[in-house]
Amino acid sequence: MRMAPDNRQAVLGTCSFCGDNVTEGYVILRYETTAGEPGVWAECPGCGEVVDPTNAQ
């Protein structure tokens, strides 16, 4: 049986509060918008805030 690769360290983006990198291992929720676009909410490992790391400003 073949195991899926562990990509928990893959960087999704950065935290809009503290600027730390947020990786796959911190994902809380994946969703799809009404327009069909994927979205994600994750916990920042640096400050603990829940953020959309793919939309950091």
PQR file with spaces between the fields and no chain letter, atoms N, CA, C, O and H, PARSE charges and radii, in Angstrom:
ATOM       1  N    MET     1       0.842   -1.179    0.000 -0.4000 1.5000
ATOM       2  CA   MET     1       0.000    0.000    0.000 -0.0000 2.0000
ATOM       3  C    MET     1       0.886    1.240    0.000  0.5500 1.7000
ATOM       4  O    MET     1       1.843    1.330    0.769 -0.5500 1.4000
ATOM       5  N    ARG     2       0.564    2.182   -0.857 -0.4000 1.5000
ATOM       6  CA   ARG     2       1.357    3.390   -0.977 -0.0000 2.0000
ATOM       7  C    ARG     2       0.768    4.504   -0.120  0.5500 1.7000
ATOM       8  O    ARG     2      -0.437    4.751   -0.167 -0.5500 1.4000
ATOM       9  H    ARG     2      -0.213    2.109   -1.482  0.4000 1.0000
ATOM      10  N    MET     3       1.600    5.168    0.653 -0.4000 1.5000
ATOM      11  CA   MET     3       1.153    6.244    1.526 -0.0000 2.0000
ATOM      12  C    MET     3       1.242    7.569    0.786  0.5500 1.7000
ATOM      13  O    MET     3       2.136    7.775   -0.035 -0.5500 1.4000
ATOM      14  H    MET     3       2.579    4.966    0.691  0.4000 1.0000
ATOM      15  N    ALA     4       0.299    8.473    1.085 -0.4000 1.5000
ATOM      16  CA   ALA     4       0.346    9.817    0.509 -0.0000 2.0000
ATOM      17  C    ALA     4       1.529   10.570    1.107  0.5500 1.7000
ATOM      18  O    ALA     4       1.854   10.370    2.278 -0.5500 1.4000
ATOM      19  H    ALA     4      -0.428    8.306    1.752  0.4000 1.0000
ATOM      20  N    PRO     5       2.178   11.429    0.331 -0.5600 1.5000
ATOM      21  CA   PRO     5       3.303   12.192    0.861  0.2800 2.0000
ATOM      22  C    PRO     5       2.848   13.128    1.973  0.5500 1.7000
ATOM      23  O    PRO     5       1.740   13.663    1.928 -0.5500 1.4000
ATOM      24  N    ASP     6       3.698   13.320    2.962 -0.4000 1.5000
ATOM      25  CA   ASP     6       3.388   14.208    4.084 -0.0000 2.0000
ATOM      26  C    ASP     6       3.781   15.625    3.689  0.5500 1.7000
ATOM      27  O    ASP     6       4.964   15.958    3.623 -0.5500 1.4000
ATOM      28  H    ASP     6       4.598   12.885    2.999  0.4000 1.0000
ATOM      29  N    ASN     7       2.779   16.450    3.427 -0.4000 1.5000
ATOM      30  CA   ASN     7       3.073   17.826    3.048 -0.0000 2.0000
ATOM      31  C    ASN     7       2.592   18.803    4.113  0.5500 1.7000
ATOM      32  O    ASN     7       2.238   19.940    3.803 -0.5500 1.4000
ATOM      33  H    ASN     7       1.818   16.180    3.480  0.4000 1.0000
ATOM      34  N    ARG     8       2.580   18.359    5.370 -0.4000 1.5000
ATOM      35  CA   ARG     8       2.157   19.203    6.482 -0.0000 2.0000
ATOM      36  C    ARG     8       3.031   20.439    6.630  0.5500 1.7000
ATOM      37  O    ARG     8       2.635   21.408    7.278 -0.5500 1.4000
ATOM      38  H    ARG     8       2.868   17.435    5.621  0.4000 1.0000
ATOM      39  N    GLN     9       4.219   20.410    6.031 -0.4000 1.5000
ATOM      40  CA   GLN     9       5.129   21.555    6.127 -0.0000 2.0000
ATOM      41  C    GLN     9       5.027   22.490    4.921  0.5500 1.7000
ATOM      42  O    GLN     9       5.720   23.506    4.867 -0.5500 1.4000
ATOM      43  H    GLN     9       4.540   19.622    5.504  0.4000 1.0000
ATOM      44  N    ALA    10       4.166   22.155    3.952 -0.4000 1.5000
ATOM      45  CA   ALA    10       3.999   23.010    2.776 -0.0000 2.0000
ATOM      46  C    ALA    10       3.401   24.350    3.211  0.5500 1.7000
ATOM      47  O    ALA    10       2.370   24.384    3.884 -0.5500 1.4000
ATOM      48  H    ALA    10       3.603   21.330    3.996  0.4000 1.0000
ATOM      49  N    VAL    11       4.039   25.437    2.831 -0.4000 1.5000
ATOM      50  CA   VAL    11       3.596   26.774    3.235 -0.0000 2.0000
ATOM      51  C    VAL    11       2.397   27.197    2.392  0.5500 1.7000
ATOM      52  O    VAL    11       2.444   27.169    1.162 -0.5500 1.4000
ATOM      53  H    VAL    11       4.876   25.411    2.285  0.4000 1.0000
ATOM      54  N    LEU    12       1.314   27.592    3.080 -0.4000 1.5000
ATOM      55  CA   LEU    12       0.106   28.076    2.422 -0.0000 2.0000
ATOM      56  C    LEU    12       0.181   29.576    2.160  0.5500 1.7000
ATOM      57  O    LEU    12      -0.350   30.072    1.166 -0.5500 1.4000
ATOM      58  H    LEU    12       1.275   27.615    4.079  0.4000 1.0000
ATOM      59  N    GLY    13       0.840   30.282    3.054 -0.4000 1.5000
ATOM      60  CA   GLY    13       0.928   31.734    2.987 -0.0000 2.0000
ATOM      61  C    GLY    13       1.408   32.274    4.320  0.5500 1.7000
ATOM      62  O    GLY    13       2.037   31.562    5.104 -0.5500 1.4000
ATOM      63  H    GLY    13       1.271   29.879    3.861  0.4000 1.0000
ATOM      64  N    THR    14       1.105   33.542    4.570 -0.4000 1.5000
ATOM      65  CA   THR    14       1.552   34.168    5.810 -0.0000 2.0000
ATOM      66  C    THR    14       0.372   34.678    6.632  0.5500 1.7000
ATOM      67  O    THR    14      -0.726   34.882    6.115 -0.5500 1.4000
ATOM      68  H    THR    14       0.594   34.121    3.934  0.4000 1.0000
ATOM      69  N    CYS    15       0.624   34.875    7.902 -0.4000 1.5000
ATOM      70  CA   CYS    15      -0.368   35.400    8.830 -0.0000 2.0000
ATOM      71  C    CYS    15      -0.505   36.908    8.611  0.5500 1.7000
ATOM      72  O    CYS    15       0.496   37.621    8.539 -0.5500 1.4000
ATOM      73  H    CYS    15       1.516   34.709    8.322  0.4000 1.0000
ATOM      74  N    SER    16      -1.739   37.386    8.507 -0.4000 1.5000
ATOM      75  CA   SER    16      -1.968   38.816    8.315 -0.0000 2.0000
ATOM      76  C    SER    16      -1.760   39.612    9.606  0.5500 1.7000
ATOM      77  O    SER    16      -1.738   40.842    9.572 -0.5500 1.4000
ATOM      78  H    SER    16      -2.552   36.806    8.565  0.4000 1.0000
ATOM      79  N    PHE    17      -1.607   38.931   10.735 -0.4000 1.5000
ATOM      80  CA   PHE    17      -1.381   39.611   12.008 -0.0000 2.0000
ATOM      81  C    PHE    17       0.106   39.737   12.332  0.5500 1.7000
ATOM      82  O    PHE    17       0.587   40.826   12.645 -0.5500 1.4000
ATOM      83  H    PHE    17      -1.624   37.931   10.762  0.4000 1.0000
ATOM      84  N    CYS    18       0.835   38.610   12.255 -0.4000 1.5000
ATOM      85  CA   CYS    18       2.235   38.640   12.691 -0.0000 2.0000
ATOM      86  C    CYS    18       3.244   38.359   11.579  0.5500 1.7000
ATOM      87  O    CYS    18       4.443   38.558   11.775 -0.5500 1.4000
ATOM      88  H    CYS    18       0.444   37.726   12.001  0.4000 1.0000
ATOM      89  N    GLY    19       2.780   37.901   10.415 -0.4000 1.5000
ATOM      90  CA   GLY    19       3.672   37.666    9.289 -0.0000 2.0000
ATOM      91  C    GLY    19       4.337   36.306    9.254  0.5500 1.7000
ATOM      92  O    GLY    19       5.086   36.025    8.317 -0.5500 1.4000
ATOM      93  H    GLY    19       1.806   37.739   10.255  0.4000 1.0000
ATOM      94  N    ASP    20       4.094   35.445   10.240 -0.4000 1.5000
ATOM      95  CA   ASP    20       4.682   34.102   10.234 -0.0000 2.0000
ATOM      96  C    ASP    20       4.127   33.266    9.088  0.5500 1.7000
ATOM      97  O    ASP    20       3.005   33.486    8.634 -0.5500 1.4000
ATOM      98  H    ASP    20       3.487   35.673   11.001  0.4000 1.0000
ATOM      99  N    ASN    21       4.923   32.303    8.625 -0.4000 1.5000
ATOM     100  CA   ASN    21       4.450   31.348    7.627 -0.0000 2.0000
ATOM     101  C    ASN    21       3.438   30.407    8.265  0.5500 1.7000
ATOM     102  O    ASN    21       3.625   29.946    9.391 -0.5500 1.4000
ATOM     103  H    ASN    21       5.835   32.124    8.995  0.4000 1.0000
ATOM     104  N    VAL    22       2.364   30.130    7.533 -0.4000 1.5000
ATOM     105  CA   VAL    22       1.342   29.190    7.978 -0.0000 2.0000
ATOM     106  C    VAL    22       1.405   27.993    7.037  0.5500 1.7000
ATOM     107  O    VAL    22       1.306   28.144    5.820 -0.5500 1.4000
ATOM     108  H    VAL    22       2.212   30.505    6.619  0.4000 1.0000
ATOM     109  N    THR    23       1.569   26.804    7.611 -0.4000 1.5000
ATOM     110  CA   THR    23       1.727   25.587    6.815 -0.0000 2.0000
ATOM     111  C    THR    23       0.470   24.729    6.851  0.5500 1.7000
ATOM     112  O    THR    23      -0.437   24.959    7.652 -0.5500 1.4000
ATOM     113  H    THR    23       1.649   26.682    8.601  0.4000 1.0000
ATOM     114  N    GLU    24       0.434   23.734    5.968 -0.4000 1.5000
ATOM     115  CA   GLU    24      -0.691   22.800    5.858 -0.0000 2.0000
ATOM     116  C    GLU    24      -1.069   22.169    7.192  0.5500 1.7000
ATOM     117  O    GLU    24      -2.245   21.901    7.437 -0.5500 1.4000
ATOM     118  H    GLU    24       1.170   23.547    5.318  0.4000 1.0000
ATOM     119  N    GLY    25      -0.099   21.933    8.046 -0.4000 1.5000
ATOM     120  CA   GLY    25      -0.357   21.273    9.327 -0.0000 2.0000
ATOM     121  C    GLY    25      -1.252   22.069   10.257  0.5500 1.7000
ATOM     122  O    GLY    25      -1.734   21.527   11.252 -0.5500 1.4000
ATOM     123  H    GLY    25       0.856   22.150    7.848  0.4000 1.0000
ATOM     124  N    TYR    26      -1.489   23.352    9.961 -0.4000 1.5000
ATOM     125  CA   TYR    26      -2.297   24.208   10.819 -0.0000 2.0000
ATOM     126  C    TYR    26      -3.681   24.500   10.246  0.5500 1.7000
ATOM     127  O    TYR    26      -4.411   25.329   10.788 -0.5500 1.4000
ATOM     128  H    TYR    26      -1.097   23.792    9.153  0.4000 1.0000
ATOM     129  N    VAL    27      -4.046   23.829    9.162 -0.4000 1.5000
ATOM     130  CA   VAL    27      -5.362   24.031    8.545 -0.0000 2.0000
ATOM     131  C    VAL    27      -6.460   23.588    9.507  0.5500 1.7000
ATOM     132  O    VAL    27      -6.394   22.514   10.106 -0.5500 1.4000
ATOM     133  H    VAL    27      -3.453   23.155    8.722  0.4000 1.0000
ATOM     134  N    ILE    28      -7.461   24.440    9.636 -0.4000 1.5000
ATOM     135  CA   ILE    28      -8.635   24.134   10.455 -0.0000 2.0000
ATOM     136  C    ILE    28      -9.802   23.743    9.558  0.5500 1.7000
ATOM     137  O    ILE    28     -10.531   22.796    9.854 -0.5500 1.4000
ATOM     138  H    ILE    28      -7.513   25.312    9.150  0.4000 1.0000
ATOM     139  N    LEU    29      -9.978   24.480    8.454 -0.4000 1.5000
ATOM     140  CA   LEU    29     -11.145   24.281    7.604 -0.0000 2.0000
ATOM     141  C    LEU    29     -10.814   24.592    6.153  0.5500 1.7000
ATOM     142  O    LEU    29     -10.183   25.606    5.857 -0.5500 1.4000
ATOM     143  H    LEU    29      -9.386   25.250    8.213  0.4000 1.0000
ATOM     144  N    ARG    30     -11.237   23.725    5.261 -0.4000 1.5000
ATOM     145  CA   ARG    30     -11.173   23.972    3.819 -0.0000 2.0000
ATOM     146  C    ARG    30     -12.600   24.131    3.329  0.5500 1.7000
ATOM     147  O    ARG    30     -13.499   23.425    3.786 -0.5500 1.4000
ATOM     148  H    ARG    30     -11.750   22.900    5.502  0.4000 1.0000
ATOM     149  N    TYR    31     -12.813   25.053    2.402 -0.4000 1.5000
ATOM     150  CA   TYR    31     -14.157   25.296    1.892 -0.0000 2.0000
ATOM     151  C    TYR    31     -14.091   25.737    0.435  0.5500 1.7000
ATOM     152  O    TYR    31     -13.014   25.979   -0.110 -0.5500 1.4000
ATOM     153  H    TYR    31     -12.083   25.627    2.031  0.4000 1.0000
ATOM     154  N    GLU    32     -15.262   25.837   -0.180 -0.4000 1.5000
ATOM     155  CA   GLU    32     -15.373   26.330   -1.545 -0.0000 2.0000
ATOM     156  C    GLU    32     -16.342   27.498   -1.532  0.5500 1.7000
ATOM     157  O    GLU    32     -17.427   27.399   -0.959 -0.5500 1.4000
ATOM     158  H    GLU    32     -16.137   25.640    0.263  0.4000 1.0000
ATOM     159  N    THR    33     -15.959   28.611   -2.161 -0.4000 1.5000
ATOM     160  CA   THR    33     -16.826   29.784   -2.219 -0.0000 2.0000
ATOM     161  C    THR    33     -17.975   29.533   -3.185  0.5500 1.7000
ATOM     162  O    THR    33     -17.970   28.544   -3.918 -0.5500 1.4000
ATOM     163  H    THR    33     -15.078   28.692   -2.626  0.4000 1.0000
ATOM     164  N    THR    34     -18.962   30.429   -3.186 -0.4000 1.5000
ATOM     165  CA   THR    34     -20.082   30.296   -4.115 -0.0000 2.0000
ATOM     166  C    THR    34     -19.616   30.431   -5.559  0.5500 1.7000
ATOM     167  O    THR    34     -20.298   29.968   -6.473 -0.5500 1.4000
ATOM     168  H    THR    34     -18.966   31.233   -2.591  0.4000 1.0000
ATOM     169  N    ALA    35     -18.459   31.061   -5.777 -0.4000 1.5000
ATOM     170  CA   ALA    35     -17.887   31.192   -7.116 -0.0000 2.0000
ATOM     171  C    ALA    35     -17.065   29.956   -7.504  0.5500 1.7000
ATOM     172  O    ALA    35     -16.525   29.886   -8.608 -0.5500 1.4000
ATOM     173  H    ALA    35     -17.904   31.437   -5.034  0.4000 1.0000
ATOM     174  N    GLY    36     -16.975   28.980   -6.588 -0.4000 1.5000
ATOM     175  CA   GLY    36     -16.237   27.754   -6.879 -0.0000 2.0000
ATOM     176  C    GLY    36     -14.761   27.812   -6.557  0.5500 1.7000
ATOM     177  O    GLY    36     -14.032   26.867   -6.860 -0.5500 1.4000
ATOM     178  H    GLY    36     -17.414   29.037   -5.692  0.4000 1.0000
ATOM     179  N    GLU    37     -14.297   28.897   -5.949 -0.4000 1.5000
ATOM     180  CA   GLU    37     -12.888   29.037   -5.586 -0.0000 2.0000
ATOM     181  C    GLU    37     -12.613   28.333   -4.257  0.5500 1.7000
ATOM     182  O    GLU    37     -13.447   28.376   -3.353 -0.5500 1.4000
ATOM     183  H    GLU    37     -14.889   29.664   -5.703  0.4000 1.0000
ATOM     184  N    PRO    38     -11.440   27.679   -4.128 -0.5600 1.5000
ATOM     185  CA   PRO    38     -11.110   27.049   -2.850  0.2800 2.0000
ATOM     186  C    PRO    38     -10.708   28.098   -1.817  0.5500 1.7000
ATOM     187  O    PRO    38     -10.167   29.150   -2.156 -0.5500 1.4000
ATOM     188  N    GLY    39     -10.982   27.794   -0.568 -0.4000 1.5000
ATOM     189  CA   GLY    39     -10.598   28.673    0.533 -0.0000 2.0000
ATOM     190  C    GLY    39     -10.087   27.850    1.691  0.5500 1.7000
ATOM     191  O    GLY    39     -10.303   26.639    1.748 -0.5500 1.4000
ATOM     192  H    GLY    39     -11.421   26.939   -0.293  0.4000 1.0000
ATOM     193  N    VAL    40      -9.406   28.508    2.617 -0.4000 1.5000
ATOM     194  CA   VAL    40      -8.854   27.815    3.781 -0.0000 2.0000
ATOM     195  C    VAL    40      -8.763   28.774    4.959  0.5500 1.7000
ATOM     196  O    VAL    40      -8.446   29.953    4.803 -0.5500 1.4000
ATOM     197  H    VAL    40      -9.230   29.492    2.570  0.4000 1.0000
ATOM     198  N    TRP    41      -9.046   28.246    6.128 -0.4000 1.5000
ATOM     199  CA   TRP    41      -8.798   28.950    7.386 -0.0000 2.0000
ATOM     200  C    TRP    41      -7.819   28.093    8.172  0.5500 1.7000
ATOM     201  O    TRP    41      -7.958   26.871    8.224 -0.5500 1.4000
ATOM     202  H    TRP    41      -9.305   27.289    6.255  0.4000 1.0000
ATOM     203  N    ALA    42      -6.835   28.727    8.779 -0.4000 1.5000
ATOM     204  CA   ALA    42      -5.802   28.003    9.517 -0.0000 2.0000
ATOM     205  C    ALA    42      -5.396   28.792   10.752  0.5500 1.7000
ATOM     206  O    ALA    42      -5.585   30.007   10.817 -0.5500 1.4000
ATOM     207  H    ALA    42      -6.721   29.720    8.737  0.4000 1.0000
ATOM     208  N    GLU    43      -4.836   28.087   11.730 -0.4000 1.5000
ATOM     209  CA   GLU    43      -4.322   28.732   12.937 -0.0000 2.0000
ATOM     210  C    GLU    43      -2.869   29.112   12.704  0.5500 1.7000
ATOM     211  O    GLU    43      -2.069   28.291   12.255 -0.5500 1.4000
ATOM     212  H    GLU    43      -4.683   27.100   11.676  0.4000 1.0000
ATOM     213  N    CYS    44      -2.533   30.348   13.006 -0.4000 1.5000
ATOM     214  CA   CYS    44      -1.150   30.789   12.871 -0.0000 2.0000
ATOM     215  C    CYS    44      -0.306   30.159   13.981  0.5500 1.7000
ATOM     216  O    CYS    44      -0.673   30.248   15.152 -0.5500 1.4000
ATOM     217  H    CYS    44      -3.182   31.015   13.371  0.4000 1.0000
ATOM     218  N    PRO    45       0.820   29.521   13.633 -0.5600 1.5000
ATOM     219  CA   PRO    45       1.663   28.914   14.662  0.2800 2.0000
ATOM     220  C    PRO    45       2.381   29.953   15.518  0.5500 1.7000
ATOM     221  O    PRO    45       2.830   29.645   16.622 -0.5500 1.4000
ATOM     222  N    GLY    46       2.490   31.181   15.016 -0.4000 1.5000
ATOM     223  CA   GLY    46       3.203   32.232   15.744 -0.0000 2.0000
ATOM     224  C    GLY    46       2.358   32.927   16.792  0.5500 1.7000
ATOM     225  O    GLY    46       2.771   33.064   17.944 -0.5500 1.4000
ATOM     226  H    GLY    46       2.125   31.432   14.120  0.4000 1.0000
ATOM     227  N    CYS    47       1.148   33.374   16.385 -0.4000 1.5000
ATOM     228  CA   CYS    47       0.337   34.169   17.314 -0.0000 2.0000
ATOM     229  C    CYS    47      -0.972   33.494   17.710  0.5500 1.7000
ATOM     230  O    CYS    47      -1.658   33.971   18.614 -0.5500 1.4000
ATOM     231  H    CYS    47       0.812   33.263   15.450  0.4000 1.0000
ATOM     232  N    GLY    48      -1.335   32.378   17.042 -0.4000 1.5000
ATOM     233  CA   GLY    48      -2.539   31.638   17.407 -0.0000 2.0000
ATOM     234  C    GLY    48      -3.823   32.171   16.809  0.5500 1.7000
ATOM     235  O    GLY    48      -4.892   31.613   17.061 -0.5500 1.4000
ATOM     236  H    GLY    48      -0.777   31.990   16.307  0.4000 1.0000
ATOM     237  N    GLU    49      -3.750   33.249   16.014 -0.4000 1.5000
ATOM     238  CA   GLU    49      -4.939   33.786   15.378 -0.0000 2.0000
ATOM     239  C    GLU    49      -5.416   32.867   14.257  0.5500 1.7000
ATOM     240  O    GLU    49      -4.608   32.174   13.639 -0.5500 1.4000
ATOM     241  H    GLU    49      -2.882   33.702   15.810  0.4000 1.0000
ATOM     242  N    VAL    50      -6.708   32.856   13.993 -0.4000 1.5000
ATOM     243  CA   VAL    50      -7.260   32.115   12.868 -0.0000 2.0000
ATOM     244  C    VAL    50      -7.251   33.061   11.665  0.5500 1.7000
ATOM     245  O    VAL    50      -7.821   34.151   11.723 -0.5500 1.4000
ATOM     246  H    VAL    50      -7.364   33.419   14.495  0.4000 1.0000
ATOM     247  N    VAL    51      -6.603   32.639   10.575 -0.4000 1.5000
ATOM     248  CA   VAL    51      -6.407   33.504    9.427 -0.0000 2.0000
ATOM     249  C    VAL    51      -6.640   32.769    8.114  0.5500 1.7000
ATOM     250  O    VAL    51      -6.683   31.539    8.073 -0.5500 1.4000
ATOM     251  H    VAL    51      -6.140   31.753   10.528  0.4000 1.0000
ATOM     252  N    ASP    52      -6.789   33.544    7.042 -0.4000 1.5000
ATOM     253  CA   ASP    52      -6.780   33.027    5.684 -0.0000 2.0000
ATOM     254  C    ASP    52      -5.376   33.322    5.167  0.5500 1.7000
ATOM     255  O    ASP    52      -5.117   34.421    4.678 -0.5500 1.4000
ATOM     256  H    ASP    52      -6.753   34.542    7.076  0.4000 1.0000
ATOM     257  N    PRO    53      -4.464   32.350    5.269 -0.5600 1.5000
ATOM     258  CA   PRO    53      -3.057   32.614    4.916  0.2800 2.0000
ATOM     259  C    PRO    53      -2.839   32.850    3.434  0.5500 1.7000
ATOM     260  O    PRO    53      -1.804   33.387    3.039 -0.5500 1.4000
ATOM     261  N    THR    54      -3.800   32.456    2.606 -0.4000 1.5000
ATOM     262  CA   THR    54      -3.640   32.649    1.167 -0.0000 2.0000
ATOM     263  C    THR    54      -4.067   34.044    0.745  0.5500 1.7000
ATOM     264  O    THR    54      -3.892   34.417   -0.415 -0.5500 1.4000
ATOM     265  H    THR    54      -4.641   32.019    2.927  0.4000 1.0000
ATOM     266  N    ASN    55      -4.621   34.815    1.656 -0.4000 1.5000
ATOM     267  CA   ASN    55      -5.116   36.144    1.347 -0.0000 2.0000
ATOM     268  C    ASN    55      -4.491   37.186    2.288  0.5500 1.7000
ATOM     269  O    ASN    55      -5.114   38.209    2.575 -0.5500 1.4000
ATOM     270  H    ASN    55      -4.763   34.513    2.599  0.4000 1.0000
ATOM     271  N    ALA    56      -3.294   36.940    2.759 -0.4000 1.5000
ATOM     272  CA   ALA    56      -2.636   37.847    3.690 -0.0000 2.0000
ATOM     273  C    ALA    56      -2.334   39.181    3.020  0.5500 1.7000
ATOM     274  O    ALA    56      -2.000   39.224    1.836 -0.5500 1.4000
ATOM     275  H    ALA    56      -2.788   36.109    2.526  0.4000 1.0000
ATOM     276  N    GLN    57      -2.449   40.249    3.764 -0.4000 1.5000
ATOM     277  CA   GLN    57      -2.209   41.588    3.230 -0.0000 2.0000
ATOM     278  C    GLN    57      -0.951   42.170    3.802  0.5500 1.7000
ATOM     279  O    GLN    57      -0.584   43.296    3.468 -0.5500 1.4000
ATOM     280  H    GLN    57      -2.720   40.214    4.726  0.4000 1.0000
